[in-house]
Amino acid sequence: MKIKCLIVDDEPLARRVLEKYMDTLPSLELVKQCSNAMEAAAYLHTHSVDVMFLDIKMPELTGLDFLKTLAHPPQIILTTAYSEYALEGYEYSVKDYLLKPISFERFLKAINKITSQTPSPIPVNAEQNRSQEDDFIFLRADKIDHKISFSDIQYIEGCGNFIKVYTDDKMLMVPVTMANIENNLPSDRFIRTHKSYIVSINRIDQIEGNMIRMGDKTIPIGNQYKMTVRQTLQRFQLGKF
């Protein structure tokens, strides 16, 4: 089930940034954009949303004053260019406070706070699902959801707020963090070797010193990851290094 989102902000550019970020996450659905609190109040009178991204400084009625009028507000993420309002905002049990300009990484952190507190629906055949691990993942790139088999992934490279996913036949630039993708990969098939690299264990050809060779590609092993890499690979009897 998608998380229904409402944006309330008088700045068109700020609304476009949030819309772009939401478009990259399949779990989010942007149901409405409002340029002021009165428009948002009218919408909430007849519709329900899960999360409201609420700007603080708006004409006529500020975001905080609007929040005071709501008897049963949705989960709130405040957005503003003024950090001095943060403390007052938390008095209203807001989930997070995003300071403009908002980066995608900071946006994703706020969404993770929401999703971590939202229980996932349990399917009727839950027992069957637990016994059968999905062998694929959907990755969104260029507004397209790509179904990628784990067996086709060679390695993943971090690139700021994006990752580059290298498969047998293509490379996808996906707007998620390394931590996010790492948490969604099976740990018995993939291993983090460096702050900027995750590799498929099946694709490892050689290990020499602090380097992993995969065909003609060389992947570094960071000092802080060396112990984890060694312990993981020893389970596969690949020897010590």
Secondary structure by P-SEA (a helix, b strand, c coil): cbbbbbbbcccaaaaaaaaaaaaaccccccccccccaaaaaaaaacccccccccccccccccaaaaaaacccccbbbbbccccccccccccccccccccccccaaaaaaaaaaaaaacccccccaaaaaaaccccbbbbbccccccccccccccbbbbcccbbbbbcccccccccccaaaaaaaccccccccccccccccccccccccccbbbcccbbbbbcccaaaaaaaaaaaaccccc
